[in-house]
């Protein structure tokens, strides 16, 4: 565990190329880069009039970092120089809650906002590639591209997950319905065969993203809202975390618990990310600290 910010840590992300980097974003209005092996900072914080940064994402080649902030902007940064790349991406009319890069194909960045829309951008030209994607009736809280880049999932306070074709910019079927509260997190398995969603109703749901059908019964056990979900890089473990200050491990193939809850101390967990090799899981939330756990992805 190490202190990362002067306040809550809203977002974390990891990349392994062209160098290993951990990025954290906090309520102190800064974004910081770290060496994940040593916990030491890499250069000065990325700062300025960026507000609270709620989400961060590395481009597939690790050369760009996208940040989403409460000033309704998406910003791009050069990870080598730690300098802004061009002017901020503007158009959202509410704070930007999430950003995600498409893992393959043409350069593509998605952003989601409390204005109920999802926007798609070319991160090289920094221009929108289409009109906003509309259909959600509430703030869009989370985004995830499928590993092959052919689908984009968005999770919303309207209790639904929607799937989009990022090439045609059209919805992929009807919304995924089943949650009884705001959906706050969404993640694809590494092979793309499963989609996990989680939210205020204290459950995690698994879906077949092609048929859009739910798989099994909801995963239960959390005693408060679930704020984050992620799969281990080999797909064998699903981790969920949230306001009950625990991490829970699941076998995504059986839907069964994969062990006793792991107590996070201190505070709620809002964000987490596995290292590319699956050996460590980085978590953050209420506290100004970042916790690095070992062995949670090798159960």
KEKE-3310 file (N, C-alpha, C; in steps of 0.2 Angstrom, whole numbers, plus 5000, padded with zeros to 4 digits):
npx = (5004:5003:5003:4994:4988:4981:4968:4953:4955:4950:4952:4961:4974:4983:4998:5009:5017:5025:5032:5031:5018:5009:4994:4986:4971:4965:4954:4961:4963:4973:4983:4993:5008:5016:5029:5025:5031:5040:5032:5036:5035:5033:5040:5033:5016:5002:4994:4983:4969:4959:4949:4941:4946:4938:4940:4952:4962:4973:4980:4980:4994:5000:5005:4997:4987:4971:4959:4945:4934:4927:4924:4918:4925:4936:4953:4968:4984:5002:5011:5025:5031:5022:5014:5000:4990:4986:4970:4957:4944:4928:4911:4902:4889:4888:4897:4911:4911:4917:4930:4937:4948:4947:4953:4958:4960:4955:4961:4952:4942:4931:4919:4909:4895:4887:4877:4869:4874:4885:4900:4910:4927:4941:4956:4968:4965:4958:4944:4926:4919:4906:4889:4883:4880:4864:4851:4851:4843:4848:4862:4877:4888:4899:4911:4915:4925:4924:4936:4940:4936:4924:4912:4905:4901:4890:4886:4873:4864:4851:4847:4851:4862:4869:4873:4884:4888:4904:4908:4897:4890:4878:4865:4867:4856:4843:4843:4852:4843:4839:4846:4841:4844:4855:4867:4884:4896:4905:4912:4922:4926:4943:4942:4931:4919:4911:4901:4902:4892:4888:4881:4871:4861:4868:4872:4881:4880:4881:4883:4879:4887:4884:4872:4865:4859:4856:4867:4865:4861:4860:4876:4878:4881:4888:4886:4883:4882:4890:4904:4914:4921:4931:4940:4952:4968:4969:4956:4951:4946:4935:4933:4925:4920:4917:4906:4904:4917:4924:4933:4927:4929:4926:4922:4920:4915:4907:4900:4901:4907:4924:4931:4934:4928:4939:4945:4945:4955:4958:4941:4929:4930:4933:4938:4949:4962:4970:4987:4996:5001:4993:4997:4996:4984:4978:4970:4959:4951:4940:4950:4966:4976:4984:4981:4990:4988:4993:4992:4978:4973:4977:4969)
npy = (4994:5011:5029:5039:5050:5066:5064:5055:5041:5040:5033:5020:5013:5001:4999:4989:4992:5005:5004:4998:5005:5013:5022:5034:5043:5056:5064:5076:5083:5079:5069:5055:5046:5030:5019:5003:4992:4997:5007:5020:5037:5042:5055:5072:5076:5075:5089:5104:5114:5103:5097:5085:5069:5056:5044:5034:5029:5019:5020:5006:5005:5011:5024:5035:5043:5044:5054:5057:5070:5080:5092:5091:5086:5077:5072:5071:5064:5063:5049:5048:5061:5067:5077:5087:5082:5091:5101:5099:5086:5091:5092:5084:5087:5085:5079:5069:5052:5040:5033:5024:5015:5007:4991:4986:4988:5003:5018:5022:5030:5029:5038:5042:5049:5059:5065:5056:5051:5042:5045:5044:5045:5050:5047:5052:5062:5069:5072:5070:5054:5051:5056:5058:5043:5038:5033:5028:5031:5037:5043:5038:5026:5018:5010:4997:4989:4975:4962:4960:4971:4973:4976:4987:4990:4999:5005:5010:5022:5020:5007:4998:4989:4993:4987:4991:4993:4998:5001:5003:5012:5009:5002:4986:4975:4973:4982:4975:4969:4967:4970:4979:4991:5005:5002:5001:4996:4987:4974:4964:4947:4940:4932:4937:4930:4932:4944:4954:4963:4975:4983:4995:4986:4977:4965:4955:4952:4940:4939:4933:4940:4940:4933:4940:4936:4932:4923:4910:4913:4929:4934:4934:4942:4953:4966:4979:4992:4987:4992:4990:4978:4965:4955:4942:4941:4928:4924:4916:4920:4931:4947:4956:4972:4984:4996:4989:4987:4976:4964:4952:4935:4926:4911:4912:4903:4894:4902:4902:4906:4910:4908:4915:4932:4946:4958:4975:4987:5004:5007:5010:5001:5008:5007:4996:4986:4973:4968:4965:4952:4946:4944:4953:4964:4980:4991:5004:5018:5025:5030:5039:5031:5018:5001:4986:4970:4953:4937:4936:4933:4920:4909)
npz = (5000:4996:4998:4987:4983:4989:4995:4990:4979:4962:4951:4942:4931:4921:4911:4900:4890:4880:4892:4909:4917:4930:4932:4942:4947:4956:4969:4972:4961:4952:4941:4942:4938:4940:4944:4944:4950:4960:4966:4965:4960:4943:4936:4937:4943:4932:4930:4932:4927:4928:4936:4945:4941:4934:4927:4919:4905:4896:4879:4866:4863:4873:4872:4873:4885:4891:4900:4910:4916:4929:4923:4912:4901:4890:4890:4882:4884:4882:4886:4888:4888:4897:4894:4889:4874:4862:4862:4874:4872:4868:4871:4878:4889:4903:4917:4913:4915:4911:4901:4887:4877:4861:4858:4846:4828:4819:4826:4841:4853:4867:4876:4891:4899:4912:4905:4898:4886:4875:4867:4853:4848:4837:4842:4837:4827:4836:4834:4834:4828:4825:4827:4844:4854:4858:4869:4882:4897:4908:4918:4911:4917:4915:4904:4892:4880:4869:4868:4855:4849:4843:4849:4860:4877:4887:4903:4914:4925:4922:4925:4915:4903:4888:4872:4858:4841:4836:4824:4815:4823:4829:4839:4847:4846:4859:4875:4889:4902:4919:4931:4946:4950:4948:4936:4938:4934:4922:4912:4901:4898:4895:4884:4877:4878:4889:4898:4911:4923:4936:4951:4960:4965:4972:4966:4954:4937:4924:4907:4890:4878:4864:4862:4871:4882:4899:4910:4921:4938:4947:4955:4971:4988:4991:5003:5000:4987:4972:4965:4956:4943:4937:4926:4928:4919:4913:4913:4922:4935:4942:4949:4961:4968:4981:4990:5002:5007:5003:4993:4982:4976:4961:4952:4936:4927:4933:4942:4955:4972:4974:4986:5003:5007:5003:5014:5012:5018:5021:5019:5005:4989:4973:4961:4951:4944:4935:4934:4918:4918:4928:4941:4951:4958:4958:4968:4973:4981:4993:5002:5002:4997:4987:4985:4983:4978:4979:4970:4969:4956:4953:4957)
capx = (5000:5006:4999:4995:4984:4978:4960:4950:4957:4944:4953:4968:4974:4990:5000:5015:5021:5032:5035:5026:5016:5002:4991:4980:4968:4962:4950:4965:4964:4979:4984:5000:5011:5020:5032:5021:5036:5043:5028:5039:5032:5037:5039:5028:5009:4998:4989:4980:4962:4956:4944:4942:4947:4934:4941:4958:4963:4979:4979:4983:5001:5003:5008:4992:4983:4964:4956:4938:4934:4921:4924:4914:4930:4941:4959:4973:4991:5008:5014:5032:5032:5017:5011:4993:4990:4980:4965:4953:4939:4923:4904:4898:4886:4888:4903:4912:4911:4921:4934:4939:4951:4946:4959:4960:4957:4957:4961:4945:4941:4924:4918:4902:4894:4880:4872:4866:4877:4891:4903:4916:4932:4947:4961:4973:4963:4954:4938:4921:4918:4899:4885:4883:4876:4859:4846:4851:4839:4851:4869:4881:4893:4905:4911:4920:4926:4926:4943:4941:4934:4918:4906:4906:4896:4889:4882:4869:4859:4844:4847:4853:4868:4868:4879:4884:4893:4907:4909:4891:4888:4871:4864:4868:4851:4840:4847:4852:4839:4839:4847:4836:4847:4860:4873:4890:4902:4905:4919:4922:4931:4948:4940:4925:4913:4907:4901:4900:4889:4887:4878:4868:4857:4872:4873:4885:4877:4885:4879:4882:4886:4882:4864:4862:4855:4859:4869:4864:4858:4865:4881:4876:4885:4890:4881:4882:4883:4896:4906:4919:4922:4936:4942:4960:4970:4968:4949:4948:4944:4931:4934:4920:4922:4912:4905:4905:4924:4927:4934:4925:4932:4921:4923:4915:4912:4902:4896:4902:4912:4931:4935:4931:4929:4945:4943:4949:4956:4952:4936:4926:4934:4929:4942:4954:4965:4975:4993:4995:5003:4989:5000:4994:4978:4978:4964:4959:4944:4939:4956:4971:4981:4983:4983:4992:4987:4996:4989:4971:4972:4979:4966)
capy = (5000:5018:5035:5041:5057:5070:5063:5049:5039:5038:5028:5017:5009:4999:4997:4986:4994:5003:5003:4997:5011:5013:5028:5035:5049:5058:5070:5082:5086:5077:5062:5053:5040:5027:5013:4998:4988:5000:5012:5027:5041:5043:5062:5076:5074:5079:5094:5109:5115:5097:5095:5078:5064:5050:5038:5035:5023:5019:5017:5000:5005:5014:5030:5040:5042:5048:5056:5060:5074:5083:5098:5089:5086:5071:5075:5066:5065:5059:5046:5049:5068:5069:5084:5087:5081:5095:5103:5094:5084:5094:5090:5082:5093:5083:5077:5063:5047:5034:5033:5017:5014:5001:4987:4984:4991:5010:5021:5024:5031:5030:5042:5041:5055:5059:5068:5050:5049:5039:5048:5040:5050:5048:5050:5055:5069:5072:5073:5064:5050:5051:5059:5054:5037:5039:5028:5028:5036:5040:5044:5032:5026:5013:5007:4992:4986:4968:4961:4960:4978:4973:4978:4992:4990:5004:5004:5016:5023:5018:5000:4993:4989:4993:4985:4995:4992:5004:5003:5006:5017:5007:4998:4979:4972:4977:4983:4970:4971:4962:4974:4982:4997:5008:4998:5005:4993:4982:4971:4958:4942:4941:4929:4940:4926:4934:4951:4955:4969:4975:4989:4997:4981:4972:4959:4954:4947:4937:4939:4931:4947:4938:4932:4945:4932:4931:4917:4908:4917:4934:4932:4938:4941:4959:4969:4986:4992:4984:4998:4988:4971:4964:4948:4941:4940:4922:4923:4911:4923:4937:4950:4962:4976:4990:5000:4985:4987:4969:4961:4945:4932:4921:4907:4915:4898:4891:4907:4900:4910:4906:4909:4920:4939:4949:4964:4980:4992:5006:5010:5007:5001:5011:5005:4991:4984:4968:4968:4961:4945:4943:4942:4958:4967:4986:4993:5011:5021:5031:5032:5042:5026:5012:4994:4981:4963:4947:4931:4935:4931:4913:4904)
capz = (5000:4996:4997:4980:4982:4995:4994:4987:4972:4958:4945:4941:4925:4920:4904:4900:4884:4880:4898:4914:4921:4934:4933:4947:4947:4963:4971:4973:4954:4949:4938:4943:4935:4945:4943:4948:4953:4966:4969:4965:4955:4937:4934:4941:4942:4927:4933:4928:4928:4925:4940:4948:4936:4936:4924:4915:4901:4891:4872:4866:4862:4879:4871:4875:4891:4891:4906:4910:4922:4931:4919:4905:4896:4889:4889:4880:4887:4880:4892:4888:4890:4902:4892:4885:4867:4859:4866:4877:4868:4871:4868:4883:4893:4910:4919:4910:4920:4909:4895:4885:4870:4857:4858:4839:4822:4818:4833:4843:4860:4869:4882:4893:4903:4915:4900:4896:4880:4874:4862:4850:4845:4834:4846:4833:4825:4841:4832:4835:4822:4823:4832:4851:4854:4863:4871:4889:4901:4914:4918:4909:4922:4914:4897:4891:4873:4869:4867:4848:4847:4839:4853:4866:4882:4892:4909:4916:4930:4920:4927:4909:4900:4881:4867:4852:4836:4836:4817:4812:4828:4830:4845:4845:4850:4864:4881:4894:4908:4925:4937:4949:4952:4944:4934:4939:4932:4916:4910:4897:4900:4890:4877:4875:4879:4895:4900:4918:4925:4943:4952:4966:4968:4976:4963:4948:4933:4919:4901:4884:4874:4857:4862:4875:4887:4906:4911:4928:4943:4949:4960:4977:4993:4994:5007:4998:4980:4969:4961:4951:4942:4932:4925:4928:4912:4910:4913:4927:4941:4942:4955:4962:4974:4982:4996:5008:5009:5002:4987:4982:4970:4958:4946:4931:4923:4938:4946:4962:4975:4974:4992:5007:5005:5005:5017:5011:5024:5023:5014:4999:4983:4968:4955:4951:4938:4936:4930:4912:4920:4932:4947:4956:4957:4961:4970:4976:4983:4998:5005:4997:4996:4982:4988:4978:4981:4976:4971:4968:4950:4952:4962)
cpx = (5004:5001:5000:4992:4983:4970:4959:4954:4952:4946:4960:4968:4982:4991:5007:5019:5020:5036:5030:5025:5009:5000:4986:4978:4964:4957:4954:4966:4970:4979:4991:5002:5016:5023:5029:5025:5038:5038:5030:5036:5036:5035:5034:5021:5007:4993:4987:4973:4958:4951:4946:4941:4943:4936:4948:4959:4969:4977:4982:4991:5004:5006:5003:4988:4976:4962:4950:4937:4927:4919:4921:4919:4934:4947:4964:4980:4996:5011:5021:5034:5028:5014:5004:4995:4985:4976:4961:4947:4932:4916:4899:4895:4885:4895:4905:4914:4916:4924:4936:4942:4949:4953:4962:4957:4959:4957:4954:4945:4934:4924:4911:4901:4887:4875:4868:4869:4883:4894:4909:4921:4938:4952:4967:4971:4959:4947:4933:4920:4911:4895:4885:4878:4871:4854:4846:4846:4841:4858:4873:4887:4900:4905:4916:4920:4927:4933:4945:4939:4928:4912:4909:4900:4896:4884:4879:4865:4852:4843:4849:4860:4866:4874:4878:4889:4897:4909:4903:4888:4880:4871:4865:4862:4848:4844:4847:4848:4839:4841:4842:4838:4852:4865:4879:4896:4901:4912:4918:4927:4936:4946:4934:4919:4908:4907:4898:4897:4888:4884:4875:4864:4861:4874:4878:4881:4882:4880:4883:4881:4884:4874:4861:4858:4859:4861:4869:4861:4863:4870:4879:4881:4888:4884:4880:4883:4890:4898:4911:4919:4927:4938:4950:4962:4969:4960:4946:4945:4940:4931:4929:4922:4917:4912:4905:4912:4927:4928:4931:4927:4927:4924:4918:4912:4906:4897:4897:4908:4919:4935:4931:4932:4936:4943:4948:4949:4961:4947:4934:4931:4930:4932:4947:4956:4970:4981:4992:4996:4998:4991:4998:4988:4979:4971:4964:4952:4944:4945:4961:4976:4979:4985:4985:4992:4990:4992:4982:4969:4974:4976:4964)
cpy = (5006:5023:5038:5048:5060:5070:5056:5047:5036:5033:5026:5013:5007:4998:4993:4988:5001:5002:5002:5003:5010:5020:5029:5042:5050:5064:5076:5085:5085:5070:5060:5046:5037:5021:5007:4993:4991:5005:5019:5031:5042:5051:5066:5074:5078:5083:5100:5110:5109:5094:5088:5073:5058:5044:5039:5028:5024:5017:5010:5000:5009:5021:5036:5038:5046:5048:5059:5064:5077:5090:5097:5088:5079:5074:5069:5068:5060:5056:5047:5056:5070:5075:5082:5086:5085:5098:5098:5092:5087:5092:5088:5088:5091:5081:5070:5057:5041:5036:5026:5017:5007:4997:4985:4988:4998:5013:5024:5025:5032:5034:5042:5047:5055:5063:5063:5048:5045:5043:5044:5045:5046:5051:5053:5062:5073:5075:5068:5061:5049:5055:5055:5048:5038:5033:5027:5033:5039:5040:5038:5032:5022:5011:5001:4990:4979:4967:4962:4967:4979:4975:4983:4991:4996:5003:5010:5016:5021:5010:4995:4994:4989:4991:4989:4992:4998:5006:5006:5012:5015:5003:4990:4975:4976:4977:4976:4972:4965:4965:4978:4989:5000:5003:5002:5002:4988:4980:4965:4953:4942:4937:4932:4936:4928:4941:4951:4962:4969:4982:4990:4991:4976:4966:4960:4950:4946:4936:4935:4937:4946:4937:4937:4942:4932:4924:4915:4913:4923:4931:4937:4937:4948:4962:4977:4986:4990:4990:4996:4981:4971:4957:4947:4940:4934:4920:4918:4914:4930:4940:4956:4965:4982:4993:4996:4984:4980:4968:4954:4942:4926:4917:4909:4909:4894:4896:4906:4905:4906:4908:4915:4927:4942:4956:4969:4985:4998:5008:5006:5006:5003:5009:5000:4989:4978:4970:4964:4953:4942:4942:4947:4961:4974:4989:5000:5013:5026:5034:5035:5037:5021:5006:4989:4974:4958:4941:4930:4933:4924:4908:4898)
cpz = (5000:4995:4990:4979:4989:4995:4991:4980:4968:4953:4945:4934:4925:4913:4905:4895:4882:4886:4903:4917:4924:4934:4938:4946:4954:4963:4972:4966:4951:4946:4939:4940:4940:4941:4947:4952:4960:4970:4969:4959:4949:4935:4938:4939:4936:4931:4929:4930:4925:4930:4943:4942:4938:4933:4920:4911:4896:4884:4872:4865:4868:4878:4873:4881:4890:4898:4905:4916:4923:4927:4912:4900:4896:4887:4887:4882:4884:4886:4893:4891:4896:4901:4888:4877:4864:4864:4869:4872:4872:4867:4873:4887:4901:4911:4915:4915:4918:4902:4894:4878:4867:4857:4851:4834:4822:4825:4835:4851:4861:4875:4884:4898:4907:4911:4896:4889:4880:4867:4859:4846:4841:4838:4843:4830:4830:4839:4833:4828:4820:4828:4839:4850:4860:4864:4878:4892:4907:4913:4916:4913:4920:4907:4897:4883:4874:4867:4859:4845:4843:4842:4858:4870:4886:4897:4912:4922:4929:4921:4921:4907:4892:4877:4861:4848:4835:4828:4814:4817:4830:4836:4842:4849:4855:4870:4885:4900:4913:4931:4940:4952:4947:4942:4934:4936:4926:4914:4906:4899:4894:4884:4874:4875:4884:4896:4907:4920:4933:4945:4959:4969:4972:4973:4957:4944:4927:4913:4895:4879:4867:4857:4866:4880:4894:4906:4919:4932:4945:4955:4966:4983:4996:4998:5006:4990:4978:4964:4955:4950:4937:4932:4926:4921:4909:4910:4918:4934:4939:4949:4955:4968:4975:4988:5002:5010:5008:4995:4987:4975:4968:4953:4941:4927:4927:4941:4953:4965:4975:4980:4997:5005:5007:5008:5015:5016:5022:5017:5008:4993:4977:4961:4956:4944:4939:4932:4924:4914:4925:4939:4953:4953:4961:4962:4973:4977:4987:5000:5000:4995:4990:4986:4982:4981:4976:4976:4969:4961:4948:4956:4958)
residu = (UNK:UNK:UNK:UNK:UNK:UNK:UNK:UNK:UNK:UNK:UNK:UNK:UNK:UNK:UNK:UNK:UNK:UNK:UNK:UNK:UNK:UNK:UNK:UNK:UNK:UNK:UNK:UNK:UNK:UNK:UNK:UNK:UNK:UNK:UNK:UNK:UNK:UNK:UNK:UNK:UNK:UNK:UNK:UNK:UNK:UNK:UNK:UNK:UNK:UNK:UNK:UNK:UNK:UNK:UNK:UNK:UNK:UNK:UNK:UNK:UNK:UNK:UNK:UNK:UNK:UNK:UNK:UNK:UNK:UNK:UNK:UNK:UNK:UNK:UNK:UNK:UNK:UNK:UNK:UNK:UNK:UNK:UNK:UNK:UNK:UNK:UNK:UNK:UNK:UNK:UNK:UNK:UNK:UNK:UNK:UNK:UNK:UNK:UNK:UNK:UNK:UNK:UNK:UNK:UNK:UNK:UNK:UNK:UNK:UNK:UNK:UNK:UNK:UNK:UNK:UNK:UNK:UNK:UNK:UNK:UNK:UNK:UNK:UNK:UNK:UNK:UNK:UNK:UNK:UNK:UNK:UNK:UNK:UNK:UNK:UNK:UNK:UNK:UNK:UNK:UNK:UNK:UNK:UNK:UNK:UNK:UNK:UNK:UNK:UNK:UNK:UNK:UNK:UNK:UNK:UNK:UNK:UNK:UNK:UNK:UNK:UNK:UNK:UNK:UNK:UNK:UNK:UNK:UNK:UNK:UNK:UNK:UNK:UNK:UNK:UNK:UNK:UNK:UNK:UNK:UNK:UNK:UNK:UNK:UNK:UNK:UNK:UNK:UNK:UNK:UNK:UNK:UNK:UNK:UNK:UNK:UNK:UNK:UNK:UNK:UNK:UNK:UNK:UNK:UNK:UNK:UNK:UNK:UNK:UNK:UNK:UNK:UNK:UNK:UNK:UNK:UNK:UNK:UNK:UNK:UNK:UNK:UNK:UNK:UNK:UNK:UNK:UNK:UNK:UNK:UNK:UNK:UNK:UNK:UNK:UNK:UNK:UNK:UNK:UNK:UNK:UNK:UNK:UNK:UNK:UNK:UNK:UNK:UNK:UNK:UNK:UNK:UNK:UNK:UNK:UNK:UNK:UNK:UNK:UNK:UNK:UNK:UNK:UNK:UNK:UNK:UNK:UNK:UNK:UNK:UNK:UNK:UNK:UNK:UNK:UNK:UNK:UNK:UNK:UNK:UNK:UNK:UNK:UNK:UNK:UNK:UNK:UNK:UNK:UNK:UNK:UNK:UNK:UNK:UNK:UNK:UNK:UNK:UNK)
# end
